[in-house]
Amino acid sequence: MTIILDPTDERVPVERQITPRPDTLSGVVGLLDISKPRGSVMLDELERLLAERAPGVDVRRYKKPTFAKPCPDALRIEIRDACDLVVEGLAD
C-alpha cells in the first residue's frame, strides 16, 4: 500500500488510488517548471534520463509565469491537449 501525504492538512488523511505504472513509456511527456528556483535543474536531469532510457518518448517543456499563482488556463489546456503524461517540477 502506498501512502501519500498532503502537506496542506494531515488531520484528516485522504485516501487516493495510485495509477499503475506501465511496463514501457511512450508518447509525449510534458515537463512543467512552476518557476521556483532550481526547478529546472531537476527537470533537465529528468529530460536527460528520458532521452537515454526511453528514446521513443517526445519530451516537451513548459513553464508557468510565476509559482505564486495557479497555472494559466491557456497553458493548462495546451499541456492537456499535447501531452500523454506531465511531470511538474517543484524546487527551492
Secondary structure, 3 states (H helix, E strand, C coil): CCCCCCCCCCCCCCCCCCCCCCCCCCEEEEEEECCCCCHHHHHHHHHHHHHHHCCCEEEEEEECCCCCCCCCHHHHHHHHHHCCEEEEECCC
